Amino acid sequence: MKEAYKQYSQRKAEKAKSNVTHQQSPRKRINDECVQGEEVIMGDLTTLDRKALLQQGYADNRYSAQRSTRKSDAEIVAAEKKKQTVAEQVMIDHLSRAVISDPEQNVTIEKEESASVLPDARRAPLRFRRRALHETKIRTHSTLTENMLSHKVQFDGRIISRNGHDACRELIGFFFTHDQSLTVYEYRQFGKNRTNVLPFIQKNVYSHQRGRRKGKQYQLGDFYIGGNLTFLSSDHPRLPESIRENTLLILRITNIDQIALDSLKADSVEREDDITSQEASDKLVLKAVQDMLKEQLRNRGVRILTGLGKYLQQLDKEGNGLLDKADFKQALKVFHLEVSENDFESSWLILNGNGNGKVDYGEFKRAVIGEMNEYRKSFVRKAFMKLDFNKTGSVSIIDIRKCYCAKEHPQVISGHSTEEEIKSSFLETLKDACSKSDEVSYGEFEDFYEGLSIGIADDEDFVNVLRIPWGI
């Protein structure tokens, strides 16, 4: 480690001298900043790589089965209670105002009254008169019943965003088969006893806003774990400002009521179309690129993914999250990620479906490099939510130091390292991922564990890497 640091210092001093004598372009300056201390030889691990890989040691230390079962049972009970609360609120919202608030109700009654009652200037318009539910005289076409609303599939979702506050929102959605409509509610917990359930996406019929299915209405087959639902932010003026800044709102389905889904699919007669085969072909192309890059990233994933995130963010001068083809090619070259020209062009054609020449760099990373599954991602979010108790979207390094516990790390147990050494190694690698020296954003926290996830094959092993030090 000392020798590596000495070499790094020498390289840095030489680079500083050359910067004085040679004028650099802005793009080259960004490249140099992002690859300082990088080893050009692919197989050579840097000191930061070795320190990051220490976190994988928790995978070998099995989490206490008794403690795990107790926590898991409590979480299941809490999740079921949350889902029941949201489901009840949805039924109340849509059943209580279905008939009486239907615009068709007013039209029909006005027609009846105009036929039987003479016009009277002193008579108040219908909209100003009090009307109770028992005065409702007709059954409108849009009348909802509990039976209709019961034919639904319920799912959990999250917002795909690097904004920590938005990414950690607890969303529960419903897709109703009787009219092919959907709605999404946000569940909020205030302390131990106070909760709030509010509409996030109003109940309506929606369509895909990007990809092969752009413009097509959502159907039952679009709902599965890992599926994306896209909405135009402009269609939902009540969304938070941080979400409306982006043109598209992307919701990822993280969990779903599989029993209800299978039951509804058995009764439905949805037809397969040509788009299904095209999407399958797209997935194969991207999967081949991901598998190739995964081998290159296996032991240096943390350093590369966190560095790549910072690099792309620096290239995004407009701040809209969009970059062109040349930017992505340059990024892959700077971080020594080898992708053949044909594979890159095929991937670009898939991602640049709208043909505007620019792609969201978060989407590019997820498609070309891949991402951890939703089971793993749920524990990353859980760990961050525990740290970010104020729900600001970022956590100070001081709070992370306080919460991180290294006493169950195998090297600490065996006596080869102290708790402080393991904790310092973790904080050093995490700080390297951050644009600010004193705090960590959700996106940077996620990138760190995304890189660590690449080298861990088993889901439970990865979950241990989060459970043990964070106590979740």
Secondary structure in CASP SS format (residue, H / E / C, confidence):
PFRMAT SS
TARGET T0000
AUTHOR 0000-0000-0000
METHOD secondary structure of the structure
MODEL  1
M C 1.00
K H 1.00
E H 1.00
A H 1.00
Y H 1.00
K H 1.00
Q H 1.00
Y H 1.00
S H 1.00
Q H 1.00
R H 1.00
K H 1.00
A H 1.00
E H 1.00
K H 1.00
A H 1.00
K H 1.00
S H 1.00
N H 1.00
V H 1.00
T H 1.00
H C 1.00
Q C 1.00
Q C 1.00
S C 1.00
P H 1.00
R H 1.00
K H 1.00
R H 1.00
I H 1.00
N H 1.00
D H 1.00
E H 1.00
C H 1.00
V H 1.00
Q C 1.00
G C 1.00
E C 1.00
E C 1.00
V C 1.00
I C 1.00
M C 1.00
G C 1.00
D C 1.00
L C 1.00
T C 1.00
T H 1.00
L H 1.00
D H 1.00
R H 1.00
K H 1.00
A H 1.00
L H 1.00
L H 1.00
Q H 1.00
Q H 1.00
G H 1.00
Y H 1.00
A H 1.00
D H 1.00
N C 1.00
R C 1.00
Y C 1.00
S C 1.00
A H 1.00
Q H 1.00
R H 1.00
S H 1.00
T H 1.00
R H 1.00
K H 1.00
S H 1.00
D H 1.00
A H 1.00
E H 1.00
I H 1.00
V H 1.00
A H 1.00
A H 1.00
E H 1.00
K H 1.00
K H 1.00
K H 1.00
Q H 1.00
T H 1.00
V H 1.00
A H 1.00
E H 1.00
Q H 1.00
V H 1.00
M H 1.00
I H 1.00
D H 1.00
H H 1.00
L H 1.00
S C 1.00
R C 1.00
A C 1.00
V C 1.00
I C 1.00
S C 1.00
D C 1.00
P H 1.00
E H 1.00
Q H 1.00
N H 1.00
V H 1.00
T H 1.00
I H 1.00
E H 1.00
K H 1.00
E H 1.00
E H 1.00
S H 1.00
A H 1.00
S H 1.00
V C 1.00
L C 1.00
P C 1.00
D C 1.00
A C 1.00
R C 1.00
R C 1.00
A C 1.00
P C 1.00
L H 1.00
R H 1.00
F H 1.00
R C 1.00
R C 1.00
R C 1.00
A C 1.00
L H 1.00
H H 1.00
E H 1.00
T C 1.00
K C 1.00
I C 1.00
R C 1.00
T C 1.00
H C 1.00
S C 1.00
T C 1.00
L C 1.00
T C 1.00
E H 1.00
N H 1.00
M H 1.00
L H 1.00
S H 1.00
H C 1.00
K E 1.00
V E 1.00
Q E 1.00
F E 1.00
D E 1.00
G E 1.00
R E 1.00
I E 1.00
I C 1.00
S C 1.00
R C 1.00
N C 1.00
G H 1.00
H H 1.00
D H 1.00
A H 1.00
C C 1.00
R C 1.00
E E 1.00
L E 1.00
I E 1.00
G E 1.00
F E 1.00
F E 1.00
F E 1.00
T C 1.00
H C 1.00
D C 1.00
Q C 1.00
S E 1.00
L E 1.00
T E 1.00
V E 1.00
Y E 1.00
E E 1.00
Y E 1.00
R E 1.00
Q E 1.00
F E 1.00
G C 1.00
K C 1.00
N C 1.00
R E 1.00
T E 1.00
N E 1.00
V E 1.00
L E 1.00
P E 1.00
F E 1.00
I E 1.00
Q E 1.00
K E 1.00
N E 1.00
V C 1.00
Y C 1.00
S E 1.00
H C 1.00
Q C 1.00
R C 1.00
G C 1.00
R C 1.00
R C 1.00
K C 1.00
G C 1.00
K C 1.00
Q E 1.00
Y C 1.00
Q C 1.00
L H 1.00
G H 1.00
D H 1.00
F C 1.00
Y C 1.00
I C 1.00
G C 1.00
G C 1.00
N E 1.00
L E 1.00
T E 1.00
F E 1.00
L E 1.00
S H 1.00
S H 1.00
D H 1.00
H C 1.00
P C 1.00
R C 1.00
L C 1.00
P C 1.00
E H 1.00
S H 1.00
I H 1.00
R H 1.00
E C 1.00
N C 1.00
T C 1.00
L E 1.00
L E 1.00
I E 1.00
L E 1.00
R E 1.00
I E 1.00
T E 1.00
N E 1.00
I E 1.00
D C 1.00
Q H 1.00
I H 1.00
A H 1.00
L H 1.00
D H 1.00
S H 1.00
L H 1.00
K H 1.00
A H 1.00
D H 1.00
S C 1.00
V C 1.00
E C 1.00
R C 1.00
E C 1.00
D C 1.00
D H 1.00
I H 1.00
T H 1.00
S H 1.00
Q H 1.00
E H 1.00
A H 1.00
S H 1.00
D H 1.00
K H 1.00
L H 1.00
V H 1.00
L H 1.00
K H 1.00
A H 1.00
V H 1.00
Q H 1.00
D H 1.00
M H 1.00
L H 1.00
K H 1.00
E H 1.00
Q H 1.00
L H 1.00
R C 1.00
N C 1.00
R C 1.00
G H 1.00
V H 1.00
R H 1.00
I H 1.00
L H 1.00
T H 1.00
G H 1.00
L H 1.00
G H 1.00
K H 1.00
Y H 1.00
L H 1.00
Q H 1.00
Q H 1.00
L H 1.00
D C 1.00
K C 1.00
E C 1.00
G C 1.00
N C 1.00
G C 1.00
L E 1.00
L E 1.00
D E 1.00
K H 1.00
A H 1.00
D H 1.00
F H 1.00
K H 1.00
Q H 1.00
A H 1.00
L H 1.00
K H 1.00
V H 1.00
F C 1.00
H C 1.00
L C 1.00
E C 1.00
V C 1.00
S C 1.00
E H 1.00
N H 1.00
D H 1.00
F H 1.00
E H 1.00
S H 1.00
S H 1.00
W H 1.00
L H 1.00
I H 1.00
L H 1.00
N C 1.00
G C 1.00
N C 1.00
G C 1.00
N C 1.00
G C 1.00
K E 1.00
V E 1.00
D E 1.00
Y H 1.00
G H 1.00
E H 1.00
F H 1.00
K H 1.00
R H 1.00
A H 1.00
V H 1.00
I C 1.00
G C 1.00
E C 1.00
M C 1.00
N C 1.00
E H 1.00
Y H 1.00
R H 1.00
K H 1.00
S H 1.00
F H 1.00
V H 1.00
R H 1.00
K H 1.00
A H 1.00
F H 1.00
M H 1.00
K H 1.00
L H 1.00
D C 1.00
F C 1.00
N C 1.00
K C 1.00
T C 1.00
G C 1.00
S E 1.00
V E 1.00
S E 1.00
I H 1.00
I H 1.00
D H 1.00
I H 1.00
R H 1.00
K H 1.00
C H 1.00
Y C 1.00
C C 1.00
A C 1.00
K C 1.00
E C 1.00
H C 1.00
P H 1.00
Q H 1.00
V H 1.00
I H 1.00
S H 1.00
G C 1.00
H C 1.00
S C 1.00
T C 1.00
E H 1.00
E H 1.00
E H 1.00
I H 1.00
K H 1.00
S H 1.00
S H 1.00
F H 1.00
L H 1.00
E H 1.00
T H 1.00
L H 1.00
K H 1.00
D H 1.00
A C 1.00
C C 1.00
S C 1.00
K C 1.00
S C 1.00
D C 1.00
E E 1.00
V E 1.00
S E 1.00
Y H 1.00
G H 1.00
E H 1.00
F H 1.00
E H 1.00
D H 1.00
F H 1.00
Y H 1.00
E H 1.00
G H 1.00
L H 1.00
S H 1.00
I H 1.00
G C 1.00
I C 1.00
A C 1.00
D C 1.00
D H 1.00
E H 1.00
D H 1.00
F H 1.00
V H 1.00
N H 1.00
V H 1.00
L H 1.00
R H 1.00
I H 1.00
P H 1.00
W H 1.00
G C 1.00
I C 1.00
END
